[in-house]
Amino acid sequence: MQMPFIRPDGTPSERRFRQVIDTLQEVVFQTDTERRWVFLNPAWTEVTGFPVEECLGRSAMDFVHPDDQTRTLEVCSSLLTREREFVQHEVRYLTRDGGFRWVAVFARVTVDEDGALLGMAGTLNDITESKHTSDALARRERYLTALVDMQQRLLSVPPGGDLYGPALAPLGQASGASRVYVFETHLNAQGALMCSQRAEWCAPGVAAELDNALLQELPMRPTLERWVPILERGEVVTGRVATFPACERELLEPQNILTLLVLPLRMQGRLVGFVGFDNCFEAREWDRLEVDLLSAASGAISVALERRESERALRERERRFRQLAENASDVLYLYRREPPRGFSYVSRVARTKLGLGPEAHYADPELWYRQVHPEDRPALERLLESPRSSDGAPVVLRFLLPDGRTLWLEHVVAPVTDASGRVVAVEGLARDITERREVEEALKRSEASLRALMEGFPDAAAIERDGHIVYANAVLVTTLGFERAEELVGRRLSEFLADVPGTGTPPAATAPLTSERRLVLRDGRTRVVELASLPLRFDGQPAVVSIARDVTEQRQLQARLTLADRLASVGTLAAGIAHEINNPLAFVLSNLAFLSDEFRHHLTPSASRGVRPPDVAEWQEVLGEACEGAERVRQIVRQLKTFSRPDEERVSPVDVHAVLDSVVMMAANEIRHRARLRRDFGTVPLVMANEGRLCQVFLNLVVNAAQAIPEGAAHEHEVVVATRAEAGRVVVEVRDTGSGIPLEVMGRIFDPFFTTKPVGVGTGLGLSICHGIISGLGGDISVDSTLGQGSTFRVMLPAPSSTPPSRPAEVAVRRAPAAPRGRVLVVDDEPAVGRVLQRLLRDHDVEVATSGRQALERMAQAPRFDAVLCDVMMPDLAGRDVYEAVRRDHPGLERRFVFVSGGAFSVGAREFLAQIPNPLLEKPFDEARVRGAVEDLVRRGPPEAA
């Protein structure tokens, strides 16, 4: 038992105690004897989302999950009746967003000084994450147990037995599904894809569908048209049936299916069926863990199917093998690697070719090991022990005949595997090539080992003699786009290497040469390779071997990361510069406007106090020019802010014309010395895109267009930016009258690292990145060009089906002639900005605070402000911190906040502004908006009425 919590208006020590409680992460609570909340610390709101003020006085049972209320009442009763000194239990508490959180409850009864029962007090500790983790581990263990059980049952199925039945029950019980079933797919006589149900398991109370005629010979198209490509890719179909297309619901809803999960059954990459899991009692969907584990189950069934098919195929292969072997002139054999090891079959021609008949082979498993040439014994061991190492390539071995002669045999082998992929036997053919070998042996002796090595090498390789290719491996042939190595023999490797002087001089034979080059393929495309060259002797003569390792993807990734890092740095710098410029620009513009108004009202010709009217007019002209110049700076800063965050991926309705205007302004210096700029804008809807990304694309295209035109003849050239709507898409064209693009490189301009610019001018990634951005938005980018006449880059963006409404124009708030005088607090760490707002709002009582802490002190002394203009980013307390403190200490006053910003936001500040309804004014200020926003709040009346 314990005493109730003291109130905050007690002694200083009591207030400190209360402060400690308010900072705890655990919820501290107190109820009366009717289980109504009488105290909750702020952690309650963090856990449940419910404000403390709304909950005090309500029954604690209102917040307990319905399924846990009976148990909770029993626990509370045992505590209030003094049967137990304290209670500890886990329970679900509802949250404001409609969900719930698991909490560990510890509670004792509370009594007054006389020992009379007051209620209960204790703590609530959020254990949701640990609960989820333990639940996930339990589910994983359950699924893994089911998988092991299923595997054991599949392994025990006899040949020709039922594969599906034993597997479905463990899966159904582990997953909690209502129904588990297997469908097999096949093509009918007309070539249409059909499916039929082959097996089923049902939970108690669930109707079986195995005898449903509709589920036999069911056409996959059009009923399950959507499923086919998904399952063929090896992916899963899952979700709530209510959200499926109508044709699927017509099939599934009569079976009372609320949610389902369908996993493919594949053999050798081909769809042969699928396993389905239905929920018929609740619309529960499968999470990622369940999908992964059940996918493993479908994979196990697929493996069992492949094993059965492999066994059938093996029996058929053996039958055909024996039939062919007995009529072949070559020695055919089957060598068994499983105990008892030895030959399972040798064709009868072995007696003629090898001098040893089949019976001698069957009786002696080590026969070939004794008869093979000692130098070739390792090759024979590899042939029979690791048949995959030869990859179907012929292997030549010397066989010693009983009469002492040597026979050259060319072996071609293939592994025979079981269902698990383990090699159990070797199937081979041995052909007598003695005569051919004796002729070729002298010619190939020096290069045999080198060729074998290079043919198995994973990188492209070539051997050159006197600067000409005498050998090219298969990787180099394929990479360059040729069909046969003979097409490369006699040519120079330097023909296919960019960035190499075209002298044809072979690499020095005295030292290895390692460098990075561009490998030019047959179709003109390029790949980046690390080229290593090394001198050696080939066929007894000096030669050079060159090995080229493809590093295109690595270099492309490095370049993209470098470019992204640079863009992020530039964006951060641009946002910071814009913010720093906007603060002084705000009071420069406002002060100029103030002076202009003062000149207009007080220095008219009649009141010029001796100053001649022309002088006043000239002063007004000077002020007007200063205002115009400052406004131009303001517009440039606004465009800089737009381009400062191109890496954000948020998509929203974007005005293409506004983006193009920003791009033209930023590229003006690049264009003005080369061409005239012409805009040809049509009427187009907004597009769903990321403004910064579009700005990046169009700035690249406009700068490229300008750089395609030589300097010095701007009056003869033009760059045209045009827009139009076409077939439900927004088309943006960037046209130039520059040099154009040669036809031979047109197909490669969007390739990574390809560029026609001189070294040091570009990376070759610009158009590649533009293509990736536009494709990611569902659009397309293309180019038309005529050499010597110019190019047209065309960007096509999909227009939304219903055009998002463009942002309404700002409507100037008309000031009512009898506007009430209000009390306004300005919070900004820039004193000049505060003075500007004081002058703008001189019809009101304006106080200025130069820090968040000073503002909170002012509001603590006299919180009845009609409006609070607060800067978002400040060094001591940011605008968000001031807002949260006011909402906590002066509820209602936070609705009087109007935030102001110079344009730089942290991630947290941007998210905060997106979540609250308060308006945001950007620096430099629009005076009408500032006055309108303040007067609107003043007209609402005192803050208590807000």
Buried (B, 14 or more C-beta within 10 A) or exposed (E): EBEBBBEEEEEEEBBEBBEEBEEEEBBBBBBBEEBBBBBBBBBBBEBBBBBBEEBEEEBBBEBBBEEBBEEBEEBBEEBBEEEBEEBEBEBBBBBEEEEBBBBBBBBBBBBEEEEEBBBBBBBBBBBBEEBEEEEEEEBBEBBEEBBEBBBEBBEEBEEEEEBBBBBBBBBBBBBBBBBBBBBBBEEEEEEEBBBBBBBBBBBEEBEEBBEBEEBBEBEBEEBBBBBBEBBBEBEBBBBBBEEBEEEBBEBBEEBBBBBBBBBBBBBEEEBBBBBBBBBBEEEEBBEEEBBEBBBBBBBBBBBBBBBBBBBEEBEEBBEEBEEEBEEEEBBBBBBBBEEEEBBBBBBBBBBEBBBBBBEBBBEBBEBBEEBBBEEBBEBBEBBBEEBEEBEEEEBBBBBBEEEEEEBBBBBBBBBBBBBEEEBEBBBBBBBBBBEEBEEBEEEEEEBEEBBEEBBEBEBBBBBBBEBBBBBBBBBBBEBBEBEEBEBBEEBBBBEBBEEBEEEEEBBEEEEEBEEEBBBBEEEEEBBBBBBBBBBEEBBEEEBBBBBBBBBBEEBBEEBBEEBEEEBEEEBEEBBBBBBBBBBBBBBBBBBBBBBBEEBEEEBEEEEEEEEEEEEBEEBBEEBEEBBEEBBEBBEBBBBBBBBBBBEEEEBEBBBBBBBBBBBBBBBEEBBEEBBBBEEEBEEBBBBBBBBBBBBBBBBBBBBBBBBBBEEEEBEEBBBBBBBBEEEEBBBBBBBBBBBBBEEEBBEBBBBBBBBBEEEEEBBBBBBBBBBBBBEEBEBBBEBBBEEEEBBBBBBBBBBEEEEBEEEEEEEEBEEEEEBEEBBBBBBBBBEBBBBBBBBBBEBBEBBBBBBBBBBBEBBEEEBEBBBBBBBBBBEEBBBBBBBBBBBEEBEEBBBBBBBBBBBBBEEEBEEBBEEBEBBEBBBBBBBBBBBBBBBEBBEBEEBEEE
